[in-house]
Amino acid sequence: MIFQGAKSASVALGETLRLALDALRSHKLRSFLTLLGVILAVTTLVAVMSVVEGLNVYVSDKVANLGANVFVVDRFGIITSWDEWTKAQRRPVVTVEEYEALAADMQQAQQVAAIEGTLSDIRYSSDLIEDVNLLGVTPNYGEVRSMTVSAGRFFNDTDERHRSPVCFIGADVAQRFFPSVDPIGKSVRAGSQTYQVVGVAKAIGSVFGQSQDKFVLIPFGTYLKTRHTQRSSITLFVQARHAELMEAAQDEARMLLRARRHLRWDDPDNFGIVGSASITSLWEKLTRNIFQLAVGLTSVFLVVGGIVIMNIMLASVTERTREIGIRRSLGARRRHIVMQFLVESAVLAAAGGFIGIVLALGIGAVVRATTPMPITTPARAVLTALTLSTGVGLFFGIYPAVRAARLDPIEALRAET
C-alpha cells in the first residue's frame, strides 16, 4: 500500500515537472527575461565565493606559510590602522642581543633564526638587476623557512663565524645572470661588496604577481659587519618544537622580551608577534567584509528576481485560467494545482540559478587564464546558489499557486483562452 502511494506521488510529481518544463519552453524569451535577477544574484554569489575561497587558500599557502610551527617576532607585528602605525614607530628596534637571548634561553623553541635586509642593485659583469632583496640570515634560516637548495649549498656555521663574503641566490637572479652556466663559484656585487655564490634556491614562484625568487642571501654576520646600523631592526623566525607548543612558545618569547625590556605588567607589548593563524585571521576578516557586501547585492537581486517571477506567474495564471478549469473538471484537486505552479516557479528559478553558475564558472576560467588572481569554486558555492535560487522560486511562487488553486472551476471553464 505504501509502495503504491509512493509510486502514485512520484508519477504525479513527474507529470507536474513535465508540465512545468513545457510551460517554460513555450515562452523562452519571457522565461529568460524573468530570470535576469536570479542569474545576476547567483553569478555574483558564486563569483565572490570563488574569489574569496581562492584567495583564502592562496594566502594560507603562499603568504601565511611561515614554515613548520614557525612564528615571527619583529618590531611592528600586524598593523591595521594609521594610529597603530604611528605608535609602532616609537617602538625600540629588535636587537642582535635580544636575538641571542631568545636563541639561548627559549625552552619551547627548537631553533631561532634571524634576518635583516634591504633593497640593493646586484651586478654580475655588465649585467644589473635593480631592487633585489639583499638579506643577511643565520645558517638555520633555510631550515626554518623550509627552503630547498637546487644547486650548491646553504650557509654553514663556518661561513657565519668567519663572516664570509658568500651568497645564496634566488632562482630569478640565477636565471638572469647565469642562464647557461653553473653559477656556483661565480661572484656578484652588491654596492661595493662582492659575494661568491655558494648555492641557488629552488624556484618559489610569485605571490599576487610579485616574484619571491628575486633575492640574495648572505650570512647574518657578514651583513652585520657591512650594512647593519644602530637604527636597524632585525626580524626573528622562531620554530616551536611541536605544533601543540606554538602558543606556549609565543608566550615564552613574549615573556622573555618583556623582561629584557623591563615592561610593567600593565604595559602593552612594544614588539610584534605574528603567526600563521594571525595572518589568516586578519585576511579572513577582510574577505568576510567583501562576502557580506556580496550577500547584500545578492539579496537585492534575489528579491527583485523573486518579485518578477511572482508577477510572471500571476500573469501565467490569468493566461491559463481555462486550462486550470479543465484540470479541475477532470478531477485535479487544489493541491495538484498548487504543486503544478510551485514546481513551475521553482524550476524557473532553478534554471536561472544554473545559468548563473555556468556564467560564474566561465568568468572564473577567464580570470584565471588572464590574471594572476587565484580563483577556486567550492562545491558549497554551487549548492548554496542552487538552493537559494530554488528557494526563491518556491517562496515567490506560493501566492500565484494558491490563487490558481482557488479559482472556481465553473468560472475558469468560461474564461476566454
C-alpha positions in Angstrom: 0.0 0.0 0.0 2.8 2.4 0.9 4.7 1.4 -2.3 1.6 2.2 -4.4 1.2 5.6 -2.7 4.8 6.5 -3.3 4.6 5.4 -6.9 1.4 7.5 -7.4 3.1 10.5 -5.8 6.2 10.1 -8.0 4.1 9.8 -11.1 2.2 12.9 -10.2 5.4 14.8 -9.4 6.9 13.7 -12.7 3.8 14.8 -14.7 3.9 18.1 -12.8 7.5 18.6 -13.7 6.9 17.8 -17.3 4.0 20.4 -17.5 6.3 23.0 -15.8 9.1 22.4 -18.4 6.6 22.6 -21.2 5.3 25.9 -20.0 8.9 27.3 -19.8 9.8 26.1 -23.3 6.7 27.6 -24.7 7.7 31.1 -23.5 11.5 31.0 -23.9 12.2 34.8 -24.1 9.8 35.6 -21.3 11.3 33.0 -19.1 14.9 34.2 -19.8 13.9 37.9 -19.1 12.2 36.7 -15.9 15.4 35.0 -14.7 17.7 38.0 -15.1 17.5 38.9 -11.4 18.2 35.4 -10.3 21.0 35.0 -12.9 22.7 38.1 -11.6 22.3 37.1 -8.0 23.7 33.6 -8.5 26.6 34.9 -10.7 27.5 37.5 -8.1 27.3 35.0 -5.2 29.3 32.2 -6.9 31.9 34.5 -8.3 32.6 36.2 -5.0 32.6 32.9 -3.1 35.1 31.6 -5.7 37.4 34.6 -5.4 37.2 34.6 -1.5 37.9 30.8 -1.4 40.7 31.1 -3.9 42.3 34.0 -2.0 42.0 32.3 1.3 43.7 29.1 0.1 46.3 31.2 -1.7 47.1 33.4 1.3 47.2 30.3 3.6 49.7 28.5 1.2 51.8 31.5 0.0 51.6 34.4 2.4 50.8 32.9 5.8 53.0 29.9 5.3 55.9 31.0 7.5 57.3 27.5 7.9 56.6 24.4 10.0 55.5 25.6 13.5 57.1 29.0 12.9 56.1 32.4 14.1 57.7 35.8 13.7 59.0 38.3 16.3 59.6 41.8 14.9 59.3 45.5 15.7 55.8 46.1 14.3 53.7 43.0 14.1 50.4 43.3 12.2 49.4 47.0 11.7 45.7 47.6 10.7 45.4 51.4 11.2 47.3 54.7 10.9 47.1 55.2 14.6 48.7 51.8 15.3 51.4 52.6 12.7 52.2 56.0 14.4 52.5 54.3 17.8 54.6 51.5 16.4 57.1 54.0 15.0 58.1 54.8 18.7 58.9 51.2 19.5 62.5 50.2 20.1 64.2 48.1 17.4 64.7 44.3 17.9 68.4 44.0 18.6 71.0 41.3 18.0 71.4 40.9 21.7 67.7 40.1 22.0 68.0 37.6 19.3 70.9 35.9 21.1 69.0 35.9 24.3 65.9 34.3 22.8 68.1 31.7 21.0 69.9 30.8 24.2 67.0 31.0 26.7 63.9 29.7 25.0 62.9 26.2 26.1 59.8 25.7 23.8 61.7 26.7 20.7 63.5 24.2 18.5 65.6 27.0 16.9 65.5 30.7 16.4 66.7 32.3 13.1 67.4 36.0 12.4 67.1 38.1 9.3 67.8 41.6 8.3 67.7 43.1 4.9 67.4 45.9 2.4 66.9 46.5 -1.3 70.1 46.7 -3.4 71.1 46.7 -7.0 73.0 43.5 -7.8 75.6 43.3 -10.6 77.4 40.5 -12.5 79.9 41.6 -15.1 78.0 44.3 -17.0 74.5 43.0 -16.2 72.4 44.6 -13.5 69.2 43.7 -11.5 67.6 46.6 -9.6 65.8 46.4 -6.3 66.9 42.9 -5.2 66.2 41.8 -1.6 69.6 41.6 -0.1 69.1 39.7 3.2 71.5 38.7 6.0 70.3 35.4 7.5 71.6 33.0 10.1 72.7 29.5 8.9 69.5 27.9 10.2 67.2 30.3 8.3 66.9 27.9 5.3 65.8 25.0 7.5 63.3 27.2 9.5 61.7 28.6 6.3 61.8 25.2 4.6 63.9 26.5 1.7 65.0 24.0 -0.9 68.5 24.0 -2.4 68.6 23.4 -6.2 72.4 23.7 -6.6 75.3 24.1 -4.3 74.7 24.5 -0.6 73.3 26.9 2.0 75.4 28.7 4.6 77.0 26.9 7.4 78.3 27.9 10.8 81.8 28.4 9.4 80.5 31.0 7.0 78.8 32.7 9.9 81.7 32.7 12.3 84.2 34.0 9.7 81.6 36.4 8.2 82.5 35.0 4.8 81.7 37.0 1.7 79.4 34.3 0.2 75.8 34.4 -1.0 72.9 32.1 -1.7 70.8 33.4 -4.7 67.2 33.1 -5.7 66.1 31.4 -8.9 65.3 34.7 -10.7 68.8 36.1 -10.0 70.4 32.8 -11.2 68.3 32.7 -14.4 69.1 36.3 -15.2 72.9 36.2 -14.5 73.7 32.6 -15.3 71.1 31.3 -17.8 73.5 28.7 -19.4 76.4 28.4 -16.9 76.9 27.0 -13.5 76.6 29.9 -11.0 78.5 28.1 -8.2 81.8 29.9 -7.6 80.9 33.0 -9.6 80.9 36.4 -7.8 78.1 39.0 -7.8 78.4 42.6 -6.5 76.1 44.5 -4.2 77.2 48.1 -3.9 80.9 48.0 -3.1 80.8 44.4 -1.7 81.5 41.3 -3.7 80.0 37.9 -2.8 80.8 34.4 -4.1 77.8 32.3 -5.0 77.7 29.0 -3.0 74.1 28.0 -3.7 70.9 28.5 -5.6 67.4 28.2 -4.2 64.7 26.2 -5.9 62.1 28.4 -7.5 59.4 29.5 -5.1 57.0 31.3 -7.5 55.1 34.5 -7.2 52.6 36.0 -4.8 49.9 38.2 -6.3 52.2 38.6 -9.4 55.3 39.6 -7.3 58.2 37.2 -7.7 59.5 35.6 -4.5 62.7 34.5 -6.2 64.4 37.9 -6.5 66.8 37.7 -3.6 70.4 37.3 -2.5 71.1 35.9 1.0 74.4 36.5 2.8 75.5 35.3 6.2 74.0 37.2 9.1 77.4 38.1 10.5 78.5 39.4 7.1 75.5 41.6 6.9 76.1 43.0 10.4 79.7 43.8 9.5 78.9 45.7 6.3 75.3 47.1 6.5 73.9 46.9 10.0 73.3 50.2 11.9 72.1 51.1 15.4 68.7 52.0 13.9 68.3 48.7 12.1 65.7 46.3 13.4 66.1 42.6 12.9 63.3 40.0 12.5 63.3 36.7 14.3 61.7 33.4 13.0 61.1 31.2 15.9 60.3 27.5 15.3 58.4 25.7 18.1 59.3 22.2 19.0 55.8 20.9 18.1 52.6 22.4 16.6 51.0 21.9 20.1 53.6 24.2 21.6 53.1 27.1 19.3 51.1 29.2 21.8 53.4 28.2 24.7 56.4 29.2 22.6 54.8 32.6 21.7 54.0 33.2 25.3 57.6 32.3 26.3 59.1 34.7 23.7 56.7 37.4 24.8 57.7 36.9 28.5 61.4 36.9 27.8 61.3 40.1 25.6 59.1 41.9 28.1 61.5 41.0 30.9 64.5 42.2 28.9 62.8 45.5 28.1 61.6 46.0 31.7 58.0 46.4 30.8 55.5 46.5 33.7 52.7 44.0 33.9 50.1 46.5 32.6 52.3 47.9 29.8 51.4 46.9 26.2 53.9 44.9 24.2 56.4 47.2 22.3 57.1 44.5 19.8 55.1 42.3 17.5 54.5 38.5 17.4 52.9 37.2 14.2 51.9 33.6 13.5 50.3 32.0 10.5 47.0 31.9 12.4 47.2 35.7 12.9 47.8 36.4 9.2 45.0 34.0 8.2 42.6 35.5 10.8 43.3 39.1 9.6 42.8 38.1 6.0 39.6 36.2 6.7 38.3 39.3 8.5 39.0 41.3 5.4 37.4 38.8 3.0 34.4 38.5 5.3 33.6 42.1 4.7 33.8 41.5 0.9 31.5 38.5 1.3 29.0 40.5 3.3 28.8 43.1 0.6 28.3 40.3 -2.0 25.5 38.8 0.2 23.8 42.3 0.3 23.9 42.6 -3.5 22.8 39.0 -3.9 19.8 39.6 -1.6 18.7 42.7 -3.7 19.0 40.7 -6.9 17.1 37.8 -5.5 14.3 39.9 -4.1 13.9 41.7 -7.5 14.1 38.4 -9.3 11.6 36.8 -7.0 9.1 39.7 -7.5 9.5 39.4 -11.2 8.9 35.6 -11.0 5.8 36.2 -8.9 4.4 38.7 -11.4 5.1 36.4 -14.4 3.5 33.5 -12.6 0.4 35.6 -11.8 0.2 36.5 -15.5 0.6 32.8 -16.3 -2.3 32.0 -14.0 -4.5 34.5 -15.8 -3.5 33.2 -19.2 -4.1 29.6 -18.2 -7.4 30.0 -16.4 -9.3 27.8 -18.8 -6.5 25.1 -18.6 -6.9 25.2 -14.8 -10.7 24.8 -15.1 -10.3 21.8 -17.4 -7.9 20.1 -15.0 -10.2 20.7 -12.1 -13.2 19.4 -14.0 -11.2 16.2 -14.8 -10.5 15.6 -11.1 -7.4 17.6 -10.2 -7.5 18.8 -6.7 -6.4 22.1 -5.3 -3.1 20.6 -4.1 -2.4 19.4 -7.6 -2.8 22.9 -9.0 -0.7 24.3 -6.2 2.0 21.8 -6.8 2.0 22.5 -10.6 2.6 26.2 -10.2 5.0 25.8 -7.3 7.1 23.3 -9.3 7.0 25.6 -12.4 8.1 28.6 -10.3 10.9 26.5 -8.6 12.1 25.1 -12.0 12.1 28.6 -13.5 14.3 29.9 -10.6 16.5 26.9 -10.6 17.1 27.3 -14.3 18.2 30.8 -13.6 20.5 29.5 -10.8 22.0 27.0 -13.2 22.7 29.7 -15.8 24.2 31.9 -13.2 26.5 29.1 -12.0 27.7 28.4 -15.6 28.2 32.1 -16.2 30.2 32.5 -12.9 32.4 29.4 -13.8 33.0 30.9 -17.2 34.1 34.2 -15.7 36.3 32.4 -13.2 38.0 30.5 -16.0 38.7 33.7 -18.0 40.1 35.5 -14.9 42.4 32.5 -14.1 43.7 32.4 -17.7 44.3 36.1 -18.0 45.3 37.3 -14.5 47.4 36.0 -11.5 44.3 36.1 -9.3 43.6 32.7 -7.8 40.0 31.5 -8.1 38.6 28.3 -6.7 34.9 27.5 -6.8 34.0 25.4 -3.8 31.2 22.8 -4.0 29.3 24.6 -1.3 29.0 27.7 -3.5 27.2 25.7 -6.2 24.9 24.0 -3.7 24.2 27.3 -1.9 23.4 29.0 -5.2 21.0 26.3 -6.4 19.3 26.1 -3.0 18.8 29.9 -2.8 17.5 30.2 -6.3 15.1 27.3 -5.9 14.0 28.6 -2.6 13.3 32.0 -4.1 11.2 30.3 -6.8 9.2 28.3 -4.2 8.7 31.3 -1.9 7.5 33.8 -4.5 5.5 31.1 -6.3 3.3 30.4 -3.3 0.9 33.3 -3.9 0.3 32.6 -7.6 -0.1 28.9 -6.9 -2.6 29.5 -4.2 -4.5 32.0 -6.3 -4.6 29.4 -9.2 -5.9 26.7 -6.8 -8.7 29.0 -5.5 -10.2 29.6 -8.9 -13.8 28.5 -9.3 -13.8 25.6 -11.8 -17.0 26.7 -13.5 -15.9 30.3 -13.8 -12.5 29.1 -15.0 -14.1 27.0 -17.8 -16.0 30.0 -19.0 -12.8 32.1 -19.3 -11.6 33.0 -22.8 -8.4 31.4 -23.9 
